[in-house]
Amino acid sequence: MPDIASSAQKVIPPGRIDLAIGQPSPRLLPFEVMARAAALAGADPERLLLSYGTEQGESRFREALAHFLRPLYGTPVDPDELLVTNGASQAIDLVCTLFARRGDAIFVEEPTYFLARKIFADHGLKPVALPMDEEGLVVEAVAEALAVRKPAFLYTIPTYHNPTSRCLSAERRLRLARLSRERSLLVVADEVYHPLVYEEAPPPPPLASFCREAEIVSIGSFSKILAPGLRLGWLQADPRHIRRITACGLLDSGGGLNPYTSGIVRGALEHGLVEKHLGFLKETYRLRMFALCAALHAALPSEVRFRRPGGGFFVWLEFPEGLDTEALLPHALERGLEFMPGPRFSNRGALGNCMRLSFAYFEIPDLEEGARRLGRLIRESMNG
């Protein structure tokens, strides 16, 4: 077990197994890969990496990114549909700035990514929570909600959803794209987990694949497939949406977002280094996911429900009604365990009997011990 693991955002005390933290562990960060990529970028005779970048992002990087995404997505990707961002969070913030106004309603899933909720609050947007089931967002509920109000946009995490790890079915993706087109509904698809698949059958093509025929803006990130410290991601959208973004004051004043880092990652893409590292991550996370789920099955009462995820970072647990995970958290911390309580993902103040666990940070022995600690805590709580 690590003594003290630190990041820019969080310090994990000695002895604590923090299953709330949704990021790669330091041992998984590719320092050697990035050092090699930086050397490749530094050999560029034009020395453009330290200049202001073009608003959309350097064309050679976008071509390398499109080439990388095509086999992952199973659909064509046009470099003209891509725009470089400072990660997924900045992309969400940019969409809020340009496609919504303070006081606007937006549609979100229930539950949804808890930190996206904070970005929406920063912009004064009013989330309207829509239901999910085992196949992801209920598209009929979107249509019904549109009969009542027109939102600035719908925010959805269609593949390996955060926090539930559910995957929107292929049929629902088609129906959502059709609804987007017919009702001029802007769909903001957070697809950062799409490449992290752990089962033989890949997920359906991303909503990004519909961006030319529907009002869809897709968000991707290297934080989950390379390293979060790069602060590098992308938007994929119809070129008319891309033009609206590149014309904004932020890009007009500052030029392209993250030209230096994207230049380094371009070398990693062109030499197959990102693809190789992604394969390593997928195998590592797959083993961790199986180990955590097996340990949870052994440790938890049979009344606790969860599904083994097909990809992503998370396991979503549903406990019997009456168990309050927010109230349980201080007791877990006393035992050297941390998790993310369900209400933090809710726009209705609900999901009190749910929690999210992540298998991305800790190695298998710590994940198994974390499951045992959780099991003891839950059994004691349920037995009164």
PAVO-654575 format. One record per residue (C-alpha): residue number from 1; x, y, z. Coordinates in steps of 0.5 Angstrom, whole numbers, plus 500, padded with zeros to 3 digits. Layout:
BEGIN
{NUM {X Y Z}}
...
end
This chain:
BEGIN
{1 {500 500 500}}
{2 {503 507 498}}
{3 {505 511 504}}
{4 {503 518 501}}
{5 {500 519 494}}
{6 {500 526 492}}
{7 {497 530 486}}
{8 {496 537 484}}
{9 {489 536 487}}
{10 {489 531 493}}
{11 {493 528 498}}
{12 {492 521 500}}
{13 {494 520 507}}
{14 {498 514 509}}
{15 {494 507 510}}
{16 {488 510 507}}
{17 {485 506 501}}
{18 {482 512 497}}
{19 {477 509 492}}
{20 {474 515 490}}
{21 {480 518 486}}
{22 {478 517 479}}
{23 {485 518 476}}
{24 {491 514 474}}
{25 {496 512 479}}
{26 {503 515 478}}
{27 {506 508 477}}
{28 {502 508 470}}
{29 {504 515 468}}
{30 {508 515 462}}
{31 {514 519 463}}
{32 {519 515 458}}
{33 {514 515 453}}
{34 {513 523 454}}
{35 {521 524 454}}
{36 {521 520 447}}
{37 {516 524 444}}
{38 {519 531 447}}
{39 {525 529 444}}
{40 {522 528 437}}
{41 {518 535 438}}
{42 {524 538 440}}
{43 {528 536 433}}
{44 {523 540 429}}
{45 {527 545 425}}
{46 {521 550 424}}
{47 {521 551 432}}
{48 {514 553 432}}
{49 {512 549 438}}
{50 {513 555 442}}
{51 {509 560 438}}
{52 {502 562 438}}
{53 {498 556 435}}
{54 {493 556 430}}
{55 {486 557 433}}
{56 {483 550 431}}
{57 {490 547 433}}
{58 {496 545 429}}
{59 {493 541 423}}
{60 {499 536 423}}
{61 {497 534 430}}
{62 {489 534 428}}
{63 {491 529 423}}
{64 {495 524 427}}
{65 {489 525 432}}
{66 {484 523 427}}
{67 {488 517 425}}
{68 {489 515 432}}
{69 {481 515 433}}
{70 {479 512 427}}
{71 {480 505 429}}
{72 {478 506 436}}
{73 {471 509 434}}
{74 {470 505 428}}
{75 {468 510 424}}
{76 {471 516 420}}
{77 {474 522 423}}
{78 {475 528 419}}
{79 {481 533 422}}
{80 {477 539 420}}
{81 {472 536 425}}
{82 {477 537 431}}
{83 {479 542 435}}
{84 {484 542 441}}
{85 {483 544 448}}
{86 {486 544 455}}
{87 {482 538 457}}
{88 {475 536 458}}
{89 {473 540 463}}
{90 {476 546 459}}
{91 {472 544 453}}
{92 {465 543 458}}
{93 {467 550 460}}
{94 {468 553 453}}
{95 {461 550 451}}
{96 {458 553 457}}
{97 {461 560 455}}
{98 {459 560 448}}
{99 {452 556 447}}
{100 {449 558 453}}
{101 {447 564 458}}
{102 {446 565 465}}
{103 {439 562 467}}
{104 {439 557 461}}
{105 {436 550 463}}
{106 {440 544 461}}
{107 {439 537 461}}
{108 {443 532 464}}
{109 {443 525 466}}
{110 {441 523 473}}
{111 {446 521 476}}
{112 {451 525 472}}
{113 {459 527 473}}
{114 {459 531 479}}
{115 {465 536 477}}
{116 {461 538 471}}
{117 {455 540 476}}
{118 {460 545 479}}
{119 {462 548 472}}
{120 {455 548 470}}
{121 {454 552 477}}
{122 {459 557 475}}
{123 {455 559 469}}
{124 {449 560 473}}
{125 {446 554 468}}
{126 {440 550 471}}
{127 {440 543 470}}
{128 {434 539 469}}
{129 {435 531 471}}
{130 {433 526 466}}
{131 {433 518 468}}
{132 {437 513 466}}
{133 {436 505 466}}
{134 {441 499 464}}
{135 {441 502 457}}
{136 {443 509 459}}
{137 {440 515 458}}
{138 {432 514 457}}
{139 {431 518 450}}
{140 {424 518 451}}
{141 {425 522 457}}
{142 {429 527 453}}
{143 {423 528 448}}
{144 {418 529 453}}
{145 {422 534 457}}
{146 {423 538 450}}
{147 {415 538 450}}
{148 {416 543 456}}
{149 {422 547 455}}
{150 {428 548 450}}
{151 {435 547 454}}
{152 {441 550 451}}
{153 {444 543 451}}
{154 {444 536 453}}
{155 {450 534 457}}
{156 {451 526 457}}
{157 {456 521 458}}
{158 {454 515 453}}
{159 {460 511 454}}
{160 {462 508 460}}
{161 {458 513 464}}
{162 {461 517 470}}
{163 {459 514 475}}
{164 {455 508 473}}
{165 {459 505 467}}
{166 {453 504 463}}
{167 {453 504 456}}
{168 {448 508 451}}
{169 {445 502 447}}
{170 {446 503 439}}
{171 {439 504 438}}
{172 {438 509 443}}
{173 {444 513 440}}
{174 {441 513 433}}
{175 {434 516 436}}
{176 {438 521 440}}
{177 {442 523 434}}
{178 {435 523 430}}
{179 {432 527 436}}
{180 {438 532 436}}
{181 {437 533 428}}
{182 {429 534 428}}
{183 {429 538 434}}
{184 {435 542 434}}
{185 {438 540 440}}
{186 {445 541 442}}
{187 {448 534 445}}
{188 {454 535 449}}
{189 {457 528 449}}
{190 {463 527 454}}
{191 {466 521 451}}
{192 {473 521 455}}
{193 {472 513 457}}
{194 {470 511 450}}
{195 {477 508 449}}
{196 {478 504 455}}
{197 {474 498 453}}
{198 {475 491 457}}
{199 {471 486 454}}
{200 {471 483 447}}
{201 {465 487 444}}
{202 {467 494 443}}
{203 {462 499 445}}
{204 {457 502 439}}
{205 {460 508 435}}
{206 {461 514 439}}
{207 {456 520 438}}
{208 {462 524 435}}
{209 {460 519 429}}
{210 {453 523 428}}
{211 {456 530 428}}
{212 {455 532 421}}
{213 {448 529 421}}
{214 {446 532 428}}
{215 {447 538 433}}
{216 {453 534 437}}
{217 {459 536 440}}
{218 {463 531 443}}
{219 {469 531 448}}
{220 {475 527 448}}
{221 {481 527 453}}
{222 {488 525 454}}
{223 {487 525 461}}
{224 {484 518 461}}
{225 {489 515 456}}
{226 {496 518 457}}
{227 {496 523 463}}
{228 {492 528 466}}
{229 {498 533 467}}
{230 {498 534 460}}
{231 {491 538 460}}
{232 {490 536 453}}
{233 {484 534 450}}
{234 {479 535 444}}
{235 {472 537 441}}
{236 {469 534 435}}
{237 {464 537 432}}
{238 {461 539 425}}
{239 {466 545 422}}
{240 {460 550 423}}
{241 {460 549 430}}
{242 {468 549 430}}
{243 {468 556 426}}
{244 {464 559 432}}
{245 {469 556 437}}
{246 {475 559 433}}
{247 {472 566 432}}
{248 {471 567 440}}
{249 {475 572 444}}
{250 {479 567 448}}
{251 {482 564 441}}
{252 {482 570 438}}
{253 {486 573 443}}
{254 {490 567 445}}
{255 {491 563 439}}
{256 {490 555 439}}
{257 {490 552 446}}
{258 {496 548 448}}
{259 {500 548 442}}
{260 {506 546 446}}
{261 {503 540 449}}
{262 {500 538 443}}
{263 {506 538 439}}
{264 {509 533 443}}
{265 {503 529 443}}
{266 {503 529 436}}
{267 {510 525 436}}
{268 {507 520 441}}
{269 {501 519 436}}
{270 {505 519 430}}
{271 {510 514 432}}
{272 {505 509 435}}
{273 {507 511 443}}
{274 {500 513 445}}
{275 {497 507 442}}
{276 {502 502 445}}
{277 {501 506 452}}
{278 {493 505 451}}
{279 {494 498 450}}
{280 {498 497 457}}
{281 {493 501 461}}
{282 {487 497 458}}
{283 {490 491 460}}
{284 {492 494 467}}
{285 {485 497 468}}
{286 {482 490 466}}
{287 {485 486 471}}
{288 {484 491 477}}
{289 {477 491 475}}
{290 {476 484 475}}
{291 {480 484 482}}
{292 {475 489 485}}
{293 {469 486 483}}
{294 {471 479 485}}
{295 {473 482 492}}
{296 {466 486 492}}
{297 {462 480 491}}
{298 {466 476 496}}
{299 {465 482 501}}
{300 {459 485 501}}
{301 {452 482 503}}
{302 {447 479 497}}
{303 {443 485 497}}
{304 {448 490 495}}
{305 {447 491 487}}
{306 {453 492 482}}
{307 {455 490 475}}
{308 {462 489 472}}
{309 {463 495 468}}
{310 {465 494 461}}
{311 {470 499 461}}
{312 {472 506 464}}
{313 {474 507 471}}
{314 {468 506 476}}
{315 {464 501 479}}
{316 {457 503 482}}
{317 {454 500 488}}
{318 {446 500 490}}
{319 {445 499 497}}
{320 {438 497 500}}
{321 {434 503 501}}
{322 {435 507 508}}
{323 {443 506 508}}
{324 {446 513 507}}
{325 {453 513 504}}
{326 {454 520 506}}
{327 {453 519 513}}
{328 {457 513 512}}
{329 {463 516 509}}
{330 {466 519 516}}
{331 {466 512 519}}
{332 {469 509 513}}
{333 {475 515 513}}
{334 {476 512 520}}
{335 {477 505 518}}
{336 {482 508 512}}
{337 {477 507 506}}
{338 {474 513 502}}
{339 {469 512 497}}
{340 {464 517 493}}
{341 {457 518 496}}
{342 {452 518 491}}
{343 {448 524 492}}
{344 {454 528 490}}
{345 {452 526 483}}
{346 {445 527 483}}
{347 {441 534 481}}
{348 {435 532 485}}
{349 {439 531 492}}
{350 {437 523 491}}
{351 {442 517 490}}
{352 {443 517 498}}
{353 {444 509 498}}
{354 {449 509 492}}
{355 {456 510 492}}
{356 {462 510 486}}
{357 {468 506 487}}
{358 {474 507 482}}
{359 {479 502 480}}
{360 {484 506 477}}
{361 {489 509 482}}
{362 {490 503 487}}
{363 {494 496 485}}
{364 {490 489 486}}
{365 {492 488 493}}
{366 {490 495 496}}
{367 {483 494 492}}
{368 {482 487 495}}
{369 {483 490 502}}
{370 {479 496 500}}
{371 {473 491 498}}
{372 {474 488 505}}
{373 {474 494 509}}
{374 {468 496 505}}
{375 {464 489 506}}
{376 {465 490 514}}
{377 {463 497 514}}
{378 {457 495 510}}
{379 {455 489 514}}
{380 {456 492 521}}
{381 {451 498 518}}
{382 {446 494 516}}
{383 {446 489 522}}
{384 {444 496 526}}
end
